[in-house]
Structures are given as structure tokens and as C-alpha cells.
């Protein structure tokens, strides 16, 4: 019997899709993937919020709403604080009052203050306020008189016999005047001093070698001794008083009595030659003024004060018109001075090199 032989059946893979159909199918798959991704992107924040809320509220047991409110309040407070700070920083800072320049030469008015009225702080302040109300820029306080009295407790050795019975405190006067907007100025009588020459005889005008010369026949007749402008010790003494007052707050000092005695006699004896002639006296006084100005250059504004007549006329006391003695700053005292005389005086002073001239009534400087 013949063996049956099984025949192999050949199968062929056959695609029933056309090329266009396959392209459409691919596009559909891409669109579907993009749609799924878009939905996931849109849902992601909500899913994350839900997951975060679930984690902190369920797992961590935290009140997220309270924390959110707290953060919002803190943020609001921070914003408000920032706004306040910004507003404060935008406000202009208040101007600080300018410190009074004690060396200022303002061209303003001067007024003298009776030193006997400056016994305490209240009296000093009242005097300064009165000056301010009157429109004065400078308050002039006489701390050494032409009678030799020194109205404060000076520590200069040669002043030991000249301290007045009632003394004031120059440091308080200067400080309070400044507080009230008044420039303090101290006035000192220089060589018209009948007292200090007895304390240190080297400073005085002499006769007969050791005797103090008097400007009258005797002390009983009213004769007074004088300091010698040609004596280095007298010039040093005046300078030491200026320096002492500068240390107490006075940056402006007015010197009166920078002169020789009003007469020239044979009996007068001076420390240096020249004291017995007008030319010599003028040269000696100019040297004294130059010495003080050099010593206090930049620290003290030094004024020389003379009556108007001494400023324009030569005399035995000065040897030449005061304007020619080389001072930088000049105060002229006059009872009356018309416009023409005033202009002539100022012109003469300017031609002689005087930098600042103040013309005041004699009454205001008493």
C-alpha cells in the first residue's frame, strides 16, 4: 500500500492596507499621544496640589489653610513695612542747624554787654537773647578794663594782682552766646593798665631807673602808671591773656589802649629806643600789632579799636594815624561821623591795607 505523503501548504502575508491608510493611522496615533500628554500637562498642577495637600494633611497632620493665611499675613506685613521704610527714606532729612562760626567777619552790628550783669547762666542767656532781639551779630564783653581790672579768674601770672572782686565765667559767656546765635568777642585794654606794672615791674614805663613813671605828678594827684609798649614782657602779657580767653571759647578779641602815654617827657624811660619820638612810637606799636597777629593767625580774629580822631590824625600816643599801624581789622568808635567822613576814613584804611573796618557809636561800646 502506498504511503500517503502530506503536502505542505504555503501561506503568504498579505497587507490589506493601502499606503494612504497607513499614513492616516500614523497621524491618528501621534494625535492620540499628544492629546494624552496635553491632558496630563493640564491635570498635573491639580494632581500635584491634591497629592501635596493629602501628604501634609493626612500623613503630616498639618493645617495648610492656616499656614497659607499666616504666610499671606506675613507677606502683607512685610510689604507694609517696606512701604513705610520707602516712604521714610523718601522724606528729606531735617536740616541740622549750622554751627556758629566764631571767627566770622559778617559786617553785622556790634553791641557791648555790661560784664557786671553776666553773673550766672540765666543772666548771660537773657543778655544774649536781648542782643539777638536788637539785631546784633557780635556781643562785646570787656574782660580787662582801662583801670587795670580783670573780670575773670585769670591764671596768667602777671594778672594775679588785677583780678576784680566779682569775677565772671568767660567760658560760660562764650558758650551761651553761641547757643543764642551771638558771636562772642572779648575786649581787653592793652597798655592802659595802671595795675599790672606793680605786679611785674619789667612791663611798666619807668623813670630814674627803677621808679614807675606816672602820668601826673603823683598817685595822690591822680597819676597812673602805664605798661610799656616797647617791653617784650608787656607784649607777651597781653598775648597770654588773648590766648587764655581763646581757650575759653572766644575766637574774636578786641584790643583797646594799644598806645603810648599821651605825652612825651624827658623823664620817661622805655625798654627799647624810640619811645620818645612819634616816629619811634609808631614803629614800636606796628611791631607789637604784627607780633600778636602772627601769634594768633588762623586761631583768633584780632581787632584794634581806636577813636575816629586817632584813626586819621597823628598824635603822641600813636605817633601816626591808627590806620597806618598795620592792623588787619579795625574798629572805629565815634560819637558822630557823617557820610563823607565815613567814606574818607574807609578809603584811608583800605589804602593802608586794613582788611575790615567797623564803625560803631561810642555809646554802643561803653
Residue pairs with C-beta under 8 A, 6 or more apart in sequence:
17 25
53 64
56 62
56 64
57 63
57 64
100 178
100 181
100 183
101 183
102 174
102 178
102 183
102 184
102 249
102 250
102 251
102 252
103 251
103 252
103 300
103 301
104 183
105 301
105 329
105 356
106 137
106 183
107 356
107 358
108 135
108 136
108 137
108 138
109 134
109 135
109 136
109 137
109 138
110 136
110 137
110 138
110 140
110 185
110 331
110 358
110 360
110 364
110 365
111 131
111 134
111 136
111 138
111 139
111 140
111 364
112 140
112 141
112 142
112 187
112 364
112 365
112 366
113 127
113 131
113 139
113 140
113 141
115 141
115 142
115 143
115 151
115 168
116 166
117 123
117 127
118 124
118 127
118 141
118 168
118 173
119 166
119 168
121 172
121 176
124 172
124 173
124 176
124 177
125 176
125 179
125 180
127 139
128 139
128 176
128 177
128 179
128 180
128 182
129 180
131 139
131 177
131 180
131 182
132 180
132 181
132 182
136 182
137 182
137 183
138 182
138 183
138 184
138 185
138 252
139 177
139 182
139 183
139 184
139 185
140 185
140 186
140 187
140 254
140 365
141 168
141 170
141 173
141 184
141 185
141 186
141 187
142 151
142 186
142 187
142 188
142 189
143 150
143 151
143 152
143 168
143 170
143 186
143 187
143 188
143 245
144 150
144 151
144 162
144 187
144 188
144 189
144 193
144 241
145 151
145 189
146 189
146 192
146 193
146 256
146 257
147 194
147 195
148 162
148 189
148 193
148 194
148 195
148 196
149 162
149 164
149 195
150 159
150 162
150 163
150 164
150 241
151 164
151 166
151 167
151 168
152 163
152 167
152 168
152 169
152 170
153 163
153 167
154 162
154 163
154 241
154 244
155 244
156 237
156 240
156 241
156 244
157 200
158 196
158 199
158 200
158 203
158 233
158 237
158 240
159 196
159 199
159 237
159 241
160 199
161 195
161 196
161 198
161 199
162 193
162 195
162 196
162 199
170 186
170 245
170 248
170 249
170 250
171 248
171 249
173 184
173 249
174 184
174 248
174 249
174 250
175 249
177 183
177 184
178 184
178 249
183 251
183 252
184 249
184 250
184 251
184 252
185 250
185 252
185 253
185 254
185 303
186 245
186 250
186 252
186 253
186 254
187 253
187 254
187 255
187 256
187 305
188 238
188 241
188 242
188 245
188 253
188 254
188 255
188 256
189 255
189 256
189 257
190 227
190 238
190 255
190 256
190 257
190 258
191 226
191 227
191 228
191 229
191 234
191 238
191 257
191 258
191 259
191 260
192 226
192 227
192 256
192 257
192 259
193 226
193 227
193 257
194 224
194 225
194 226
196 203
196 227
196 237
197 203
197 204
197 205
197 212
197 225
197 226
197 227
198 204
198 212
198 225
200 233
200 237
201 210
201 212
202 231
202 233
202 271
203 227
203 228
203 231
203 233
203 234
203 237
204 212
204 213
204 225
204 226
204 227
204 228
204 231
204 234
205 212
205 213
205 225
205 226
205 227
205 228
205 261
205 268
205 269
205 270
205 275
206 212
206 213
206 228
206 268
206 269
207 213
207 267
207 268
207 269
208 267
208 269
209 269
212 225
213 225
213 226
213 261
213 267
213 268
213 269
214 223
214 224
214 225
215 223
215 224
215 225
215 226
215 261
215 262
215 263
216 222
216 223
216 224
217 223
226 260
226 261
227 234
227 237
228 234
228 270
228 271
228 275
229 235
229 258
229 259
229 260
229 275
229 281
229 284
229 285
229 288
230 270
230 271
230 272
230 274
230 275
230 284
231 270
231 271
231 272
232 271
235 288
235 291
235 292
238 255
238 292
239 291
239 292
239 295
239 296
242 253
242 292
242 296
242 300
242 302
243 295
243 296
245 253
246 253
246 296
246 299
246 300
250 300
251 299
251 300
251 301
252 300
252 301
252 303
253 296
253 300
253 301
253 302
253 303
254 303
254 304
254 305
254 331
255 292
255 302
255 303
255 304
255 305
256 305
256 306
258 285
258 288
258 289
258 304
259 285
259 310
259 317
259 318
260 275
260 281
260 284
260 285
260 316
260 317
260 318
260 319
261 268
261 316
261 317
262 315
262 316
262 317
263 316
264 276
264 277
264 278
264 316
266 276
268 275
268 276
270 276
272 284
273 280
274 280
274 281
274 283
274 284
275 281
275 284
277 319
278 314
278 315
278 316
278 319
278 320
279 319
279 320
280 319
281 316
281 317
281 318
281 319
282 318
282 319
282 320
282 324
282 325
283 319
285 318
285 319
285 325
286 324
286 325
286 326
289 304
289 325
289 326
289 327
290 326
292 302
293 302
293 326
293 327
293 328
296 302
301 329
302 327
302 328
302 329
303 327
303 329
303 330
303 331
303 358
304 322
304 325
304 327
304 329
304 330
304 331
305 330
305 331
305 332
305 333
305 365
306 318
306 322
306 330
306 331
306 332
306 333
307 332
307 333
307 334
307 362
308 332
308 333
308 334
308 337
308 341
308 345
308 359
310 317
310 318
310 321
310 322
311 321
311 322
311 323
311 330
311 332
311 345
311 348
311 349
312 321
312 323
312 344
312 345
312 348
313 321
314 320
314 321
318 325
321 348
322 330
323 330
323 345
323 348
323 349
323 352
323 354
324 352
326 353
327 354
328 354
328 355
328 356
329 354
329 355
329 356
329 357
329 358
330 349
330 354
330 356
330 357
330 358
331 357
331 358
331 359
331 360
331 365
332 345
332 357
332 358
332 359
332 360
333 360
333 361
333 362
333 365
334 359
334 360
334 361
334 362
335 361
335 362
335 363
337 345
337 359
342 359
345 357
345 359
346 357
346 359
349 357
350 357
